[in-house]
């Protein structure tokens, strides 16, 4: 069972004039679209940095529109297949005690903050296909027993400095990726985990990938100097 606080919906109506002044909300929406595009591999790290800087300094709606003109149409309220009608939520709370395993997998929309209030239930948060709508996801952990597992992909960094472990094991296994892979999401684990274990790892190879000795995520090709 979870308590959720939805974000405000985008206003509907006719398309505004490109000469109109851009608001903070307009800039934030474009920033979200750019980050989603980078997470899907549509923008390089340099392109993302350049466009984010331009978005944050844009004065008109026309200047913002240019930054996403070559990207597929996307809405942070319904970002892609499997998430139609979904909204970016400020807080999602997951609660459970002595029940079955809790899993978030597939193309799910990441909230801005996730609260775990769980006792003796395995929790798996698979981020490999998750829709990233901001650069930081804070996970407040209040968990006892069993395992907390985070499955990551290249570009996702996990910070556990704020997490207190009490009689709890911790294992962090990173995927072999290029050193120039841009960081698209920073996950901050805070709170306390008592007993059990915390595991941060990339996805496991399928049987076919194992037979062909192929990695889950192929290494990025180095850029060629002109």
C-alpha positions as CSV (number, residue, x, y, z in Angstrom):
1,X,0.0,0.0,0.0
2,X,1.4,3.4,-0.9
3,X,0.5,7.0,-0.4
4,X,1.0,9.2,-3.4
5,X,0.9,12.9,-4.0
6,X,0.5,13.7,-7.7
7,X,2.2,16.6,-9.4
8,X,0.1,19.3,-10.9
9,X,-1.2,18.7,-14.5
10,X,-0.1,20.9,-17.4
11,X,-2.7,23.4,-18.4
12,X,-4.7,22.7,-21.5
13,X,-5.6,25.3,-24.2
14,X,-4.4,26.8,-27.4
15,X,-0.7,26.9,-28.2
16,X,0.8,30.1,-26.8
17,X,2.8,32.5,-28.9
18,X,6.5,31.8,-29.1
19,X,7.2,35.4,-28.2
20,X,5.6,35.0,-24.8
21,X,7.9,35.1,-21.8
22,X,8.8,31.7,-20.3
23,X,8.1,30.9,-16.7
24,X,10.0,28.7,-14.3
25,X,7.4,25.9,-14.9
26,X,8.0,26.1,-18.7
27,X,11.8,25.8,-18.2
28,X,11.3,22.9,-15.8
29,X,9.1,21.0,-18.3
30,X,11.8,21.3,-21.1
31,X,14.5,20.3,-18.7
32,X,12.5,17.1,-17.9
33,X,12.1,16.3,-21.6
34,X,15.8,16.8,-22.2
35,X,16.7,14.5,-19.3
36,X,14.3,11.8,-20.5
37,X,15.8,12.1,-24.0
38,X,19.4,11.7,-22.6
39,X,18.3,8.7,-20.6
40,X,16.9,7.1,-23.8
41,X,20.3,7.7,-25.5
42,X,19.0,10.5,-27.8
43,X,21.4,13.1,-26.5
44,X,25.1,12.9,-25.6
45,X,26.4,14.2,-22.4
46,X,27.7,17.4,-24.1
47,X,24.4,18.0,-25.9
48,X,22.5,17.5,-22.7
49,X,24.7,20.0,-20.8
50,X,24.5,22.5,-23.6
51,X,20.7,22.3,-23.9
52,X,20.2,22.4,-20.2
53,X,22.2,25.6,-19.9
54,X,20.2,27.1,-22.8
55,X,16.9,26.0,-21.2
56,X,17.6,27.5,-17.9
57,X,18.6,30.8,-19.5
58,X,15.8,30.9,-22.0
59,X,13.6,34.0,-22.0
60,X,10.8,33.1,-24.4
61,X,8.7,30.0,-25.2
62,X,10.2,30.1,-28.7
63,X,13.7,29.7,-27.4
64,X,12.6,26.7,-25.4
65,X,10.8,25.1,-28.3
66,X,14.0,25.0,-30.4
67,X,15.7,22.9,-27.8
68,X,13.3,20.0,-28.2
69,X,12.3,20.4,-31.9
70,X,14.4,17.4,-33.0
71,X,13.3,15.1,-30.2
72,X,10.3,12.7,-30.2
73,X,7.1,14.1,-28.6
74,X,7.0,13.3,-24.9
75,X,5.1,14.5,-21.9
76,X,6.3,14.2,-18.4
77,X,2.7,13.4,-17.5
78,X,2.6,10.4,-19.8
79,X,6.2,9.6,-20.8
80,X,6.1,6.7,-23.1
81,X,4.7,3.2,-23.6
82,X,3.3,1.6,-20.6
83,X,2.9,4.9,-18.7
84,X,-0.1,6.5,-20.5
85,X,-2.0,8.6,-18.1
86,X,0.7,8.4,-15.5
87,X,1.9,11.5,-13.7
88,X,5.2,12.4,-12.1
89,X,4.6,12.2,-8.4
90,X,6.3,14.2,-5.7
91,X,6.3,11.3,-3.2
92,X,5.5,7.6,-3.4
93,X,5.3,5.6,-0.2
94,X,5.7,1.9,-0.1
95,X,4.5,0.1,3.0
96,X,4.5,-3.6,3.9
97,X,5.1,-6.0,6.8
98,X,5.6,-9.8,6.6
99,X,4.0,-9.9,3.2
100,X,5.1,-10.9,-0.3
101,X,8.0,-9.3,-2.2
102,X,7.6,-5.7,-3.4
103,X,8.8,-5.1,-7.0
104,X,8.9,-2.1,-9.3
105,X,10.0,-3.2,-12.7
106,X,9.6,-2.3,-16.4
107,X,8.9,1.3,-17.7
108,X,7.7,2.9,-14.5
109,X,7.8,6.7,-13.8
110,X,10.2,7.6,-11.1
111,X,8.8,9.9,-8.4
112,X,10.9,12.8,-7.0
113,X,11.1,11.0,-3.7
114,X,10.4,7.4,-2.6
115,X,9.7,6.3,1.0
116,X,10.1,2.7,2.1
117,X,8.4,1.7,5.3
118,X,8.9,-2.1,5.1
119,X,9.5,-4.9,7.6
120,X,10.5,-8.4,6.5
121,X,9.6,-8.0,2.9
122,X,12.0,-8.2,-0.1
123,X,12.1,-5.0,-2.1
124,X,13.4,-4.8,-5.7
125,X,13.6,-1.5,-7.5
126,X,14.6,-2.1,-11.2
127,X,15.7,1.1,-12.8
128,X,16.9,-0.3,-16.1
129,X,13.8,0.8,-18.0
130,X,12.4,3.4,-15.6
131,X,11.4,6.8,-16.9
132,X,13.8,9.4,-15.5
133,X,12.2,12.8,-15.0
134,X,14.8,14.6,-12.8
135,X,18.5,14.3,-12.1
136,X,18.1,13.1,-8.4
137,X,15.9,10.4,-6.8
138,X,15.9,10.3,-3.0
139,X,14.9,7.1,-1.4
140,X,14.1,7.3,2.3
141,X,14.7,3.9,3.8
142,X,13.0,2.6,6.9
143,X,13.4,-1.1,6.5
144,X,14.0,-4.2,8.7
145,X,15.0,-7.6,7.5
146,X,15.1,-9.2,4.1
147,X,16.8,-7.6,1.0
148,X,16.7,-4.2,-0.7
149,X,17.9,-4.6,-4.3
150,X,18.5,-1.7,-6.7
151,X,19.1,-2.8,-10.3
152,X,20.8,0.0,-12.3
153,X,22.0,0.8,-15.8
154,X,24.9,2.9,-17.1
155,X,24.5,6.5,-16.2
156,X,22.9,5.8,-12.8
157,X,25.0,6.6,-9.7
158,X,24.0,5.4,-6.3
159,X,25.0,7.3,-3.1
160,X,24.7,5.4,0.1
161,X,26.5,7.9,2.4
162,X,23.2,8.8,4.1
163,X,22.1,5.3,4.8
164,X,22.8,3.7,8.2
165,X,23.3,-0.1,8.2
166,X,22.6,-2.0,11.4
167,X,23.6,-5.7,11.3
168,X,23.1,-5.4,7.6
169,X,25.3,-6.5,4.6
170,X,26.0,-4.2,1.7
171,X,27.1,-5.2,-1.8
172,X,27.6,-2.8,-4.7
173,X,28.5,-4.2,-8.1
174,X,29.0,-1.8,-11.0
175,X,28.6,-2.6,-14.7
176,X,31.5,-2.4,-17.0
177,X,30.9,0.8,-19.0
178,X,32.8,3.5,-20.7
179,X,34.2,6.2,-18.4
180,X,32.6,9.0,-20.5
181,X,29.0,7.6,-19.9
182,X,27.0,10.7,-18.8
183,X,25.3,10.6,-15.4
184,X,21.5,10.8,-16.0
185,X,20.3,10.0,-12.5
186,X,21.8,10.2,-9.0
187,X,20.1,8.0,-6.4
188,X,20.5,9.0,-2.8
189,X,19.8,6.4,-0.2
190,X,19.0,7.8,3.3
191,X,17.5,6.4,6.5
192,X,18.2,3.1,8.1
193,X,18.3,-0.6,7.1
194,X,18.3,-3.1,10.0
195,X,19.3,-6.8,9.4
196,X,19.2,-8.4,5.9
197,X,21.2,-6.9,3.1
198,X,21.3,-4.1,0.5
199,X,22.4,-4.9,-3.0
200,X,23.1,-2.5,-5.9
201,X,23.8,-4.3,-9.1
202,X,23.4,-4.2,-12.9
203,X,20.9,-6.6,-14.5
204,X,21.9,-10.2,-15.0
205,X,22.7,-11.5,-18.4
206,X,20.1,-13.6,-20.2
207,X,20.9,-17.2,-21.1
208,X,21.5,-16.1,-24.8
209,X,23.9,-13.3,-23.7
210,X,25.7,-15.7,-21.5
211,X,26.2,-18.3,-24.3
212,X,27.4,-15.6,-26.7
213,X,29.6,-14.0,-24.0
214,X,27.8,-10.7,-24.6
215,X,27.5,-8.0,-21.9
216,X,24.1,-6.8,-20.8
217,X,25.1,-3.2,-21.9
218,X,27.5,-3.1,-24.9
219,X,30.4,-0.8,-24.3
220,X,30.1,2.7,-25.8
221,X,32.3,3.4,-28.8
222,X,34.9,6.1,-28.2
223,X,34.3,9.3,-30.1
224,X,36.7,10.0,-33.0
225,X,38.6,13.2,-33.1
226,X,38.1,15.3,-36.2
